Amino acid sequence: MAGAQEAYTYMPYFFSDLFEFGYEAVGEVDSKLEITEEWQKQYDTGTIYYLRDGRIRGAMMCNIWDQVDAARELIREGAGMPARADR
């Protein structure tokens, strides 16, 4: 931004705690993207993935903590999600 020759690679991150429910989100979390989820406890504990062209672009971890760096790595790698039959 100020003339440095390094790429700007910051990935957006936000979090919130709502009573007994908390989440951390990273990357492109946009309802216009394809969405898939993996729940350990339905609508309480799990991860919601935001995809473009089958590749993870963002993730929201619900009641799962300290996984932001792992999610950032999946996004940087351009990791894909297998197609689900119920989608």
Sequence and secondary structure as in RCSB ss.txt:
>XXXX:A:sequence
MAGAQEAYTYMPYFFSDLFEFGYEAVGEVDSKLEITEEWQKQYDTGTIYYLRDGRIRGAMMCNIWDQVDAARELI
REGAGMPARADR
>XXXX:A:secstr
  S SS      EEEEEETTEEEEEEE   TTSEEEEEEEETTTEEEEEEEETTEEEEEEEES  S HHHHHHHH
HHT B    TT 
